[in-house]
Amino acid sequence: MAMLELYLIRHGVAAERGEDWPDDSKRPLTSDGIAKLRKEARGLAALDVAIEQIVCSPLVRTRQTADVIAETLKSKPGVVTSDALAPAGTPAAVIQELSKYVRKSGVALVGHEPNLGELAAHLIGARHAIEFKKGAVCRIDFEVLPPKGSGQLRWFVTPKMLRRLG
């Protein structure tokens, strides 16, 4: 049976909340955030990840993150948005979303904290959320979708590590 490689990715560094961005959903990545993210995406590519599909939150900063990663990877994965990955999303909604990709062997989810950390903990059977810095990535492997039981945490890399690889 084919293994599913699931990659959880937190969006890159975005503009600060405030008067300039009254609608949080429209806050973009900063130019420095994009530059760092490009290096991080090259680091991800150096790990030879096999991502076939990227699913991201509908917020601008996650779509920008997903697009930078998609254009950097050799596999040129498609990018779609899902409300399940929005800040109000739940692990159950994300798992339901994942069931759409049963025929894919590598899927990346680009989202937000604290959701990603809570989702990662849920998927590996941990009691406490895992903290994702902006641009961090973890890989969790599953035998089947939707997951039955715990996935296997294969690795977790910080943005700094990815930039060094890139």
N, CA and C atoms as an extended XYZ file, in Angstrom:
498
Properties=species:S:1:pos:R:3:atomname:S:1:resname:S:1:resid:I:1 pbc="F F F"
N         0.851       -1.193        0.000 N   MET     1
C         0.000        0.000        0.000 CA  MET     1
C         0.891        1.250        0.000 C   MET     1
N         0.503        2.221       -0.758 N   ALA     2
C         1.286        3.457       -0.858 CA  ALA     2
C         1.178        4.273        0.424 C   ALA     2
N         2.280        4.877        0.778 N   MET     3
C         2.349        5.738        1.965 CA  MET     3
C         2.019        7.164        1.534 C   MET     3
N         1.281        7.871        2.365 N   LEU     4
C         1.035        9.295        2.121 CA  LEU     4
C         2.039       10.096        2.933 C   LEU     4
N         2.746       10.977        2.253 N   GLU     5
C         3.628       11.923        2.931 CA  GLU     5
C         2.860       13.232        3.059 C   GLU     5
N         2.598       13.635        4.292 N   LEU     6
C         1.880       14.880        4.551 CA  LEU     6
C         2.869       15.901        5.094 C   LEU     6
N         2.908       17.063        4.466 N   TYR     7
C         3.797       18.147        4.880 CA  TYR     7
C         2.946       19.277        5.442 C   TYR     7
N         3.230       19.680        6.660 N   LEU     8
C         2.543       20.819        7.272 CA  LEU     8
C         3.507       21.994        7.234 C   LEU     8
N         3.057       23.104        6.663 N   ILE     9
C         3.916       24.264        6.440 CA  ILE     9
C         3.228       25.515        6.973 C   ILE     9
N         3.932       26.255        7.819 N   ARG    10
C         3.389       27.534        8.269 CA  ARG    10
C         3.793       28.606        7.263 C   ARG    10
N         2.877       29.534        7.016 N   HIS    11
C         3.144       30.623        6.070 CA  HIS    11
C         4.385       31.415        6.465 C   HIS    11
N         4.923       32.164        5.500 N   GLY    12
C         6.105       32.998        5.737 CA  GLY    12
C         5.778       34.254        6.530 C   GLY    12
N         6.809       35.080        6.734 N   VAL    13
C         6.675       36.314        7.518 CA  VAL    13
C         5.781       37.305        6.774 C   VAL    13
N         4.716       37.733        7.445 N   ALA    14
C         3.721       38.629        6.841 CA  ALA    14
C         3.783       40.015        7.471 C   ALA    14
N         3.115       40.957        6.813 N   ALA    15
C         2.998       42.322        7.340 CA  ALA    15
C         2.371       42.270        8.728 C   ALA    15
N         2.767       43.215        9.574 N   GLU    16
C         2.220       43.279       10.934 CA  GLU    16
C         0.733       43.619       10.898 C   GLU    16
N         0.005       43.080       11.867 N   ARG    17
C        -1.403       43.468       12.026 CA  ARG    17
C        -1.452       44.941       12.394 C   ARG    17
N        -2.523       45.604       12.015 N   GLY    18
C        -2.649       47.008       12.393 CA  GLY    18
C        -3.529       47.770       11.429 C   GLY    18
N        -3.447       49.090       11.514 N   GLU    19
C        -4.303       49.962       10.709 CA  GLU    19
C        -4.110       49.757        9.213 C   GLU    19
N        -2.889       49.416        8.797 N   ASP    20
C        -2.633       49.194        7.372 CA  ASP    20
C        -3.397       47.985        6.837 C   ASP    20
N        -3.715       47.052        7.713 N   TRP    21
C        -4.393       45.818        7.305 CA  TRP    21
C        -5.593       45.558        8.208 C   TRP    21
N        -6.669       46.341        8.048 N   PRO    22
C        -7.851       46.122        8.889 CA  PRO    22
C        -8.483       44.746        8.654 C   PRO    22
N        -8.311       44.211        7.436 N   ASP    23
C        -8.816       42.877        7.120 CA  ASP    23
C        -7.628       41.912        7.177 C   ASP    23
N        -7.534       41.153        8.270 N   ASP    24
C        -6.396       40.255        8.483 CA  ASP    24
C        -6.209       39.259        7.344 C   ASP    24
N        -7.287       38.887        6.679 N   SER    25
C        -7.184       37.884        5.615 CA  SER    25
C        -6.391       38.388        4.412 C   SER    25
N        -6.227       39.696        4.303 N   LYS    26
C        -5.525       40.274        3.155 CA  LYS    26
C        -4.059       40.623        3.443 C   LYS    26
N        -3.599       40.391        4.691 N   ARG    27
C        -2.202       40.709        5.018 CA  ARG    27
C        -1.258       39.866        4.173 C   ARG    27
N        -0.369       40.519        3.408 N   PRO    28
C         0.550       39.774        2.542 CA  PRO    28
C         1.864       39.451        3.249 C   PRO    28
N         2.664       38.645        2.590 N   LEU    29
C         4.028       38.435        3.043 CA  LEU    29
C         4.808       39.726        2.828 C   LEU    29
N         5.789       39.981        3.671 N   THR    30
C         6.665       41.140        3.468 CA  THR    30
C         7.689       40.779        2.392 C   THR    30
N         8.380       41.778        1.844 N   SER    31
C         9.409       41.481        0.840 CA  SER    31
C        10.518       40.632        1.463 C   SER    31
N        10.880       40.919        2.723 N   ASP    32
C        11.873       40.102        3.417 CA  ASP    32
C        11.322       38.691        3.650 C   ASP    32
N        10.034       38.614        3.977 N   GLY    33
C         9.393       37.317        4.171 CA  GLY    33
C         9.427       36.476        2.905 C   GLY    33
N         9.202       37.115        1.754 N   ILE    34
C         9.246       36.399        0.470 CA  ILE    34
C        10.667       35.931        0.182 C   ILE    34
N        11.655       36.798        0.423 N   ALA    35
C        13.058       36.433        0.178 CA  ALA    35
C        13.464       35.232        1.040 C   ALA    35
N        13.099       35.262        2.326 N   LYS    36
C        13.415       34.137        3.216 CA  LYS    36
C        12.690       32.878        2.760 C   LYS    36
N        11.430       33.044        2.381 N   LEU    37
C        10.626       31.902        1.954 CA  LEU    37
C        11.203       31.251        0.701 C   LEU    37
N        11.729       32.042       -0.217 N   ARG    38
C        12.348       31.465       -1.424 CA  ARG    38
C        13.529       30.575       -1.048 C   ARG    38
N        14.344       31.032       -0.096 N   LYS    39
C        15.478       30.214        0.376 CA  LYS    39
C        14.960       28.956        1.067 C   LYS    39
N        13.923       29.116        1.874 N   GLU    40
C        13.347       27.968        2.580 CA  GLU    40
C        12.775       26.964        1.586 C   GLU    40
N        12.135       27.453        0.531 N   ALA    41
C        11.574       26.566       -0.494 CA  ALA    41
C        12.691       25.812       -1.217 C   ALA    41
N        13.821       26.487       -1.465 N   ARG    42
C        14.967       25.799       -2.079 CA  ARG    42
C        15.502       24.721       -1.129 C   ARG    42
N        15.479       25.010        0.169 N   GLY    43
C        15.877       24.008        1.158 CA  GLY    43
C        14.943       22.811        1.155 C   GLY    43
N        13.666       23.077        1.029 N   LEU    44
C        12.673       22.005        0.943 CA  LEU    44
C        12.922       21.171       -0.314 C   LEU    44
N        13.207       21.833       -1.425 N   ALA    45
C        13.514       21.127       -2.676 CA  ALA    45
C        14.772       20.269       -2.514 C   ALA    45
N        15.755       20.764       -1.759 N   ALA    46
C        16.992       20.012       -1.527 CA  ALA    46
C        16.729       18.726       -0.741 C   ALA    46
N        15.650       18.704        0.018 N   LEU    47
C        15.263       17.495        0.756 CA  LEU    47
C        14.564       16.489       -0.154 C   LEU    47
N        14.398       16.856       -1.428 N   ASP    48
C        13.805       15.987       -2.445 CA  ASP    48
C        12.400       15.523       -2.064 C   ASP    48
N        11.599       16.465       -1.575 N   VAL    49
C        10.220       16.138       -1.224 CA  VAL    49
C         9.417       15.868       -2.496 C   VAL    49
N         8.438       14.987       -2.391 N   ALA    50
C         7.613       14.620       -3.541 CA  ALA    50
C         6.188       15.117       -3.313 C   ALA    50
N         6.012       16.422       -3.349 N   ILE    51
C         4.693       17.010       -3.119 CA  ILE    51
C         3.943       17.098       -4.444 C   ILE    51
N         2.766       16.474       -4.499 N   GLU    52
C         1.940       16.494       -5.707 CA  GLU    52
C         0.846       17.553       -5.644 C   GLU    52
N         0.442       17.916       -4.439 N   GLN    53
C        -0.664       18.859       -4.264 CA  GLN    53
C        -0.395       19.717       -3.042 C   GLN    53
N        -0.671       21.024       -3.177 N   ILE    54
C        -0.592       21.932       -2.033 CA  ILE    54
C        -1.991       22.469       -1.773 C   ILE    54
N        -2.420       22.389       -0.524 N   VAL    55
C        -3.710       22.933       -0.103 CA  VAL    55
C        -3.395       24.016        0.922 C   VAL    55
N        -3.941       25.213        0.705 N   CYS    56
C        -3.630       26.311        1.624 CA  CYS    56
C        -4.902       26.991        2.110 C   CYS    56
N        -4.740       27.714        3.180 N   SER    57
C        -5.799       28.559        3.720 CA  SER    57
C        -6.160       29.604        2.661 C   SER    57
N        -7.371       30.140        2.695 N   PRO    58
C        -7.749       31.167        1.717 CA  PRO    58
C        -7.119       32.538        1.973 C   PRO    58
N        -6.367       32.701        3.056 N   LEU    59
C        -5.763       34.001        3.349 CA  LEU    59
C        -4.583       34.285        2.414 C   LEU    59
N        -4.388       35.550        2.090 N   VAL    60
C        -3.377       35.966        1.111 CA  VAL    60
C        -1.993       35.412        1.444 C   VAL    60
N        -1.564       35.511        2.696 N   ARG    61
C        -0.195       35.122        3.045 CA  ARG    61
C         0.055       33.629        2.863 C   ARG    61
N        -0.963       32.806        3.056 N   THR    62
C        -0.766       31.368        2.851 CA  THR    62
C        -0.752       31.039        1.369 C   THR    62
N        -1.576       31.726        0.581 N   ARG    63
C        -1.562       31.487       -0.867 CA  ARG    63
C        -0.213       31.910       -1.450 C   ARG    63
N         0.312       33.046       -0.996 N   GLN    64
C         1.630       33.480       -1.470 CA  GLN    64
C         2.693       32.442       -1.103 C   GLN    64
N         2.629       31.932        0.106 N   THR    65
C         3.581       30.910        0.555 CA  THR    65
C         3.473       29.670       -0.322 C   THR    65
N         2.250       29.205       -0.545 N   ALA    66
C         2.022       28.015       -1.371 CA  ALA    66
C         2.552       28.219       -2.785 C   ALA    66
N         2.320       29.396       -3.356 N   ASP    67
C         2.777       29.670       -4.721 CA  ASP    67
C         4.298       29.668       -4.827 C   ASP    67
N         4.984       30.265       -3.848 N   VAL    68
C         6.457       30.271       -3.861 CA  VAL    68
C         6.982       28.835       -3.786 C   VAL    68
N         6.402       28.029       -2.923 N   ILE    69
C         6.846       26.636       -2.789 CA  ILE    69
C         6.565       25.867       -4.078 C   ILE    69
N         5.370       26.025       -4.631 N   ALA    70
C         4.994       25.298       -5.844 CA  ALA    70
C         5.923       25.621       -7.009 C   ALA    70
N         6.284       26.887       -7.160 N   GLU    71
C         7.139       27.247       -8.301 CA  GLU    71
C         8.590       26.816       -8.091 C   GLU    71
N         8.982       26.523       -6.849 N   THR    72
C        10.360       26.126       -6.549 CA  THR    72
C        10.569       24.620       -6.670 C   THR    72
N         9.564       23.834       -6.343 N   LEU    73
C         9.707       22.378       -6.359 CA  LEU    73
C         9.727       21.828       -7.781 C   LEU    73
N        10.526       20.777       -7.987 N   LYS    74
C        10.601       20.119       -9.298 CA  LYS    74
C         9.252       19.541       -9.716 C   LYS    74
N         8.487       19.064       -8.746 N   SER    75
C         7.207       18.404       -9.035 CA  SER    75
C         6.118       19.364       -9.510 C   SER    75
N         6.330       20.676       -9.338 N   LYS    76
C         5.356       21.707       -9.745 CA  LYS    76
C         3.930       21.330       -9.324 C   LYS    76
N         3.707       21.168       -8.017 N   PRO    77
C         2.379       20.762       -7.543 CA  PRO    77
C         1.320       21.827       -7.795 C   PRO    77
N         0.087       21.370       -7.941 N   GLY    78
C        -1.028       22.298       -8.040 CA  GLY    78
C        -1.299       22.915       -6.681 C   GLY    78
N        -1.943       24.088       -6.680 N   VAL    79
C        -2.284       24.783       -5.436 CA  VAL    79
C        -3.782       25.050       -5.418 C   VAL    79
N        -4.441       24.651       -4.334 N   VAL    80
C        -5.856       24.950       -4.132 CA  VAL    80
C        -6.031       25.512       -2.723 C   VAL    80
N        -7.118       26.253       -2.518 N   THR    81
C        -7.405       26.784       -1.186 CA  THR    81
C        -8.531       25.982       -0.537 C   THR    81
N        -8.531       25.988        0.785 N   SER    82
C        -9.581       25.302        1.539 CA  SER    82
C        -9.857       26.061        2.828 C   SER    82
N       -11.133       26.289        3.098 N   ASP    83
C       -11.532       26.939        4.348 CA  ASP    83
C       -11.140       26.110        5.573 C   ASP    83
N       -10.918       24.803        5.387 N   ALA    84
C       -10.519       23.949        6.513 CA  ALA    84
C        -9.195       24.410        7.117 C   ALA    84
N        -8.366       25.087        6.310 N   LEU    85
C        -7.060       25.550        6.787 CA  LEU    85
C        -7.072       27.002        7.242 C   LEU    85
N        -8.228       27.653        7.168 N   ALA    86
C        -8.351       29.032        7.658 CA  ALA    86
C        -8.164       29.031        9.174 C   ALA    86
N        -7.895       30.200        9.768 N   PRO    87
C        -7.682       30.236       11.222 CA  PRO    87
C        -8.799       29.597       12.050 C   PRO    87
N       -10.021       29.590       11.562 N   ALA    88
C       -11.134       28.994       12.314 CA  ALA    88
C       -11.301       27.500       12.034 C   ALA    88
N       -10.443       26.928       11.184 N   GLY    89
C       -10.554       25.515       10.822 CA  GLY    89
C       -10.259       24.592       11.998 C   GLY    89
N       -10.717       23.353       11.877 N   THR    90
C       -10.520       22.346       12.930 CA  THR    90
C        -9.752       21.149       12.367 C   THR    90
N        -9.092       20.366       13.232 N   PRO    91
C        -8.436       19.151       12.734 CA  PRO    91
C        -9.405       18.237       11.977 C   PRO    91
N       -10.635       18.112       12.462 N   ALA    92
C       -11.617       17.254       11.781 CA  ALA    92
C       -11.895       17.751       10.365 C   ALA    92
N       -12.006       19.065       10.194 N   ALA    93
C       -12.248       19.631        8.862 CA  ALA    93
C       -11.052       19.397        7.948 C   ALA    93
N        -9.850       19.495        8.492 N   VAL    94
C        -8.643       19.262        7.686 CA  VAL    94
C        -8.569       17.800        7.263 C   VAL    94
N        -8.867       16.889        8.168 N   ILE    95
C        -8.845       15.463        7.834 CA  ILE    95
C        -9.872       15.155        6.754 C   ILE    95
N       -11.041       15.775        6.844 N   GLN    96
C       -12.053       15.597        5.796 CA  GLN    96
C       -11.521       16.133        4.463 C   GLN    96
N       -10.863       17.285        4.487 N   GLU    97
C       -10.266       17.859        3.276 CA  GLU    97
C        -9.212       16.911        2.698 C   GLU    97
N        -8.402       16.330        3.555 N   LEU    98
C        -7.353       15.409        3.099 CA  LEU    98
C        -7.924       14.198        2.374 C   LEU    98
N        -9.125       13.775        2.754 N   SER    99
C        -9.718       12.590        2.126 CA  SER    99
C        -9.947       12.784        0.628 C   SER    99
N        -9.917       14.038        0.152 N   LYS   100
C       -10.051       14.310       -1.288 CA  LYS   100
C        -8.796       13.910       -2.061 C   LYS   100
N        -7.696       13.683       -1.340 N   TYR   101
C        -6.409       13.462       -2.001 CA  TYR   101
C        -5.864       12.060       -1.771 C   TYR   101
N        -6.763       11.072       -1.678 N   VAL   102
C        -6.349        9.700       -1.385 CA  VAL   102
C        -5.434        9.124       -2.460 C   VAL   102
N        -5.497        9.626       -3.660 N   ARG   103
C        -4.667        9.101       -4.736 CA  ARG   103
C        -3.312        9.809       -4.856 C   ARG   103
N        -3.058       10.755       -4.012 N   LYS   104
C        -1.785       11.490       -4.022 CA  LYS   104
C        -0.836       10.862       -3.001 C   LYS   104
N         0.448       10.853       -3.321 N   SER   105
C         1.412       10.298       -2.359 CA  SER   105
C         2.085       11.384       -1.531 C   SER   105
N         1.990       12.645       -1.976 N   GLY   106
C         2.585       13.746       -1.235 CA  GLY   106
C         1.695       14.972       -1.269 C   GLY   106
N         1.206       15.391       -0.113 N   VAL   107
C         0.314       16.546       -0.009 CA  VAL   107
C         0.891       17.504        1.028 C   VAL   107
N         0.901       18.793        0.697 N   ALA   108
C         1.344       19.821        1.642 CA  ALA   108
C         0.153       20.677        2.039 C   ALA   108
N         0.079       21.001        3.313 N   LEU   109
C        -0.947       21.902        3.832 CA  LEU   109
C        -0.247       23.154        4.336 C   LEU   109
N        -0.658       24.314        3.838 N   VAL   110
C        -0.060       25.580        4.266 CA  VAL   110
C        -1.093       26.315        5.103 C   VAL   110
N        -0.740       26.589        6.357 N   GLY   111
C        -1.711       27.197        7.252 CA  GLY   111
C        -1.098       28.098        8.297 C   GLY   111
N        -1.797       28.172        9.427 N   HIS   112
C        -1.537       29.158       10.477 CA  HIS   112
C        -1.303       28.488       11.825 C   HIS   112
N        -0.710       29.231       12.731 N   GLU   113
C        -0.621       28.833       14.135 CA  GLU   113
C        -1.796       29.483       14.863 C   GLU   113
N        -2.355       28.885       15.880 N   PRO   114
C        -1.921       27.634       16.504 CA  PRO   114
C        -2.474       26.384       15.822 C   PRO   114
N        -3.252       26.567       14.763 N   ASN   115
C        -3.921       25.435       14.110 CA  ASN   115
C        -2.964       24.328       13.676 C   ASN   115
N        -1.863       24.703       12.995 N   LEU   116
C        -0.950       23.678       12.493 CA  LEU   116
C        -0.335       22.869       13.623 C   LEU   116
N         0.065       23.544       14.690 N   GLY   117
C         0.661       22.845       15.824 CA  GLY   117
C        -0.311       21.884       16.481 C   GLY   117
N        -1.568       22.309       16.579 N   GLU   118
C        -2.611       21.449       17.148 CA  GLU   118
C        -2.907       20.280       16.213 C   GLU   118
N        -2.949       20.559       14.904 N   LEU   119
C        -3.192       19.503       13.924 CA  LEU   119
C        -2.067       18.473       13.959 C   LEU   119
N        -0.824       18.942       13.972 N   ALA   120
C         0.320       18.022       14.017 CA  ALA   120
C         0.228       17.118       15.243 C   ALA   120
N        -0.055       17.703       16.398 N   ALA   121
C        -0.179       16.914       17.629 CA  ALA   121
C        -1.298       15.883       17.492 C   ALA   121
N        -2.432       16.307       16.956 N   HIS   122
C        -3.575       15.410       16.755 CA  HIS   122
C        -3.185       14.240       15.842 C   HIS   122
N        -2.472       14.549       14.761 N   LEU   123
C        -2.136       13.531       13.766 CA  LEU   123
C        -1.092       12.526       14.239 C   LEU   123
N        -0.241       12.923       15.182 N   ILE   124
C         0.782       11.988       15.669 CA  ILE   124
C         0.453       11.435       17.056 C   ILE   124
N        -0.699       11.834       17.592 N   GLY   125
C        -1.123       11.321       18.890 CA  GLY   125
C        -0.394       11.953       20.064 C   GLY   125
N         0.101       13.179       19.884 N   ALA   126
C         0.797       13.883       20.972 CA  ALA   126
C        -0.216       14.641       21.826 C   ALA   126
N         0.135       14.887       23.065 N   ARG   127
C        -0.768       15.604       23.970 CA  ARG   127
C        -0.716       17.109       23.792 C   ARG   127
N         0.441       17.612       23.408 N   HIS   128
C         0.623       19.060       23.328 CA  HIS   128
C         0.942       19.490       21.906 C   HIS   128
N         0.483       20.674       21.563 N   ALA   129
C         0.726       21.228       20.231 CA  ALA   129
C         2.221       21.397       19.984 C   ALA   129
N         2.599       21.312       18.726 N   ILE   130
C         3.976       21.531       18.293 CA  ILE   130
C         4.047       22.964       17.783 C   ILE   130
N         5.055       23.703       18.195 N   GLU   131
C         5.156       25.106       17.773 CA  GLU   131
C         5.820       25.214       16.403 C   GLU   131
N         5.124       25.867       15.480 N   PHE   132
C         5.647       26.113       14.135 CA  PHE   132
C         6.048       27.574       14.016 C   PHE   132
N         7.325       27.831       13.780 N   LYS   133
C         7.737       29.194       13.444 CA  LYS   133
C         7.303       29.458       12.009 C   LYS   133
N         7.245       30.728       11.624 N   LYS   134
C         6.849       31.065       10.252 CA  LYS   134
C         7.851       30.458        9.276 C   LYS   134
N         7.344       29.620        8.365 N   GLY   135
C         8.191       28.951        7.385 CA  GLY   135
C         8.634       27.555        7.790 C   GLY   135
N         8.288       27.096        8.994 N   ALA   136
C         8.669       25.750        9.443 CA  ALA   136
C         7.856       24.694        8.698 C   ALA   136
N         8.441       23.491        8.582 N   VAL   137
C         7.798       22.387        7.865 CA  VAL   137
C         7.992       21.096        8.652 C   VAL   137
N         6.931       20.290        8.718 N   CYS   138
C         7.105       18.940        9.249 CA  CYS   138
C         6.498       17.942        8.276 C   CYS   138
N         7.026       16.725        8.334 N   ARG   139
C         6.501       15.641        7.500 CA  ARG   139
C         5.957       14.564        8.418 C   ARG   139
N         4.715       14.166        8.134 N   ILE   140
C         4.055       13.089        8.867 CA  ILE   140
C         3.587       12.071        7.830 C   ILE   140
N         3.924       10.807        8.028 N   ASP   141
C         3.546        9.758        7.081 CA  ASP   141
C         2.351        8.963        7.602 C   ASP   141
N         1.479        8.586        6.653 N   PHE   142
C         0.283        7.797        6.955 CA  PHE   142
C         0.179        6.630        5.998 C   PHE   142
N        -0.424        5.547        6.491 N   GLU   143
C        -0.685        4.389        5.637 CA  GLU   143
C        -1.938        4.606        4.796 C   GLU   143
N        -2.953        5.250        5.383 N   VAL   144
C        -4.225        5.440        4.680 CA  VAL   144
C        -4.798        6.819        4.975 C   VAL   144
N        -5.673        7.244        4.089 N   LEU   145
C        -6.444        8.473        4.291 CA  LEU   145
C        -7.913        8.116        4.248 C   LEU   145
N        -8.753        8.727        5.079 N   PRO   146
C        -8.334        9.574        6.190 CA  PRO   146
C        -7.553        8.751        7.198 C   PRO   146
N        -6.681        9.415        7.983 N   PRO   147
C        -5.812        8.678        8.898 CA  PRO   147
C        -6.594        7.838        9.899 C   PRO   147
N        -6.129        6.626       10.079 N   LYS   148
C        -6.676        5.743       11.115 CA  LYS   148
C        -5.538        5.551       12.112 C   LYS   148
N        -5.683        6.100       13.286 N   GLY   149
C        -4.604        6.028       14.262 CA  GLY   149
C        -3.577        7.118       14.003 C   GLY   149
N        -2.424        6.960       14.595 N   SER   150
C        -1.408        8.003       14.527 CA  SER   150
C        -0.527        7.880       13.298 C   SER   150
N        -0.180        9.041       12.763 N   GLY   151
C         0.821        9.092       11.715 CA  GLY   151
C         2.202        9.067       12.348 C   GLY   151
N         3.209        8.877       11.515 N   GLN   152
C         4.597        8.849       11.968 CA  GLN   152
C         5.254       10.185       11.654 C   GLN   152
N         5.709       10.890       12.679 N   LEU   153
C         6.446       12.130       12.463 CA  LEU   153
C         7.819       11.743       11.937 C   LEU   153
N         8.104       12.090       10.686 N   ARG   154
C         9.384       11.737       10.061 CA  ARG   154
C        10.441       12.796       10.320 C   ARG   154
N        10.055       14.073       10.198 N   TRP   155
C        10.983       15.154       10.510 CA  TRP   155
C        10.252       16.467       10.689 C   TRP   155
N        10.954       17.382       11.350 N   PHE   156
C        10.454       18.740       11.575 CA  PHE   156
C        11.658       19.648       11.361 C   PHE   156
N        11.547       20.591       10.430 N   VAL   157
C        12.678       21.484       10.168 CA  VAL   157
C        12.261       22.932       10.377 C   VAL   157
N        13.157       23.659       10.999 N   THR   158
C        12.916       25.080       11.245 CA  THR   158
C        13.214       25.864        9.971 C   THR   158
N        12.699       27.086        9.867 N   PRO   159
C        13.001       27.900        8.693 CA  PRO   159
C        14.503       28.159        8.547 C   PRO   159
N        15.192       28.311        9.664 N   LYS   160
C        16.642       28.559        9.620 CA  LYS   160
C        17.369       27.366        8.991 C   LYS   160
N        16.971       26.160        9.371 N   MET   161
C        17.575       24.954        8.794 CA  MET   161
C        17.306       24.893        7.293 C   MET   161
N        16.080       25.198        6.893 N   LEU   162
C        15.740       25.169        5.466 CA  LEU   162
C        16.563       26.183        4.681 C   LEU   162
N        16.731       27.377        5.247 N   ARG   163
C        17.525       28.401        4.545 CA  ARG   163
C        18.971       27.947        4.378 C   ARG   163
N        19.502       27.235        5.358 N   ARG   164
C        20.875       26.716        5.236 CA  ARG   164
C        20.969       25.656        4.144 C   ARG   164
N        19.936       24.847        4.021 N   LEU   165
C        19.911       23.825        2.971 CA  LEU   165
C        19.749       24.446        1.584 C   LEU   165
N        19.027       25.588        1.540 N   GLY   166
C        18.698       26.232        0.267 CA  GLY   166
C        19.836       27.048       -0.272 C   GLY   166
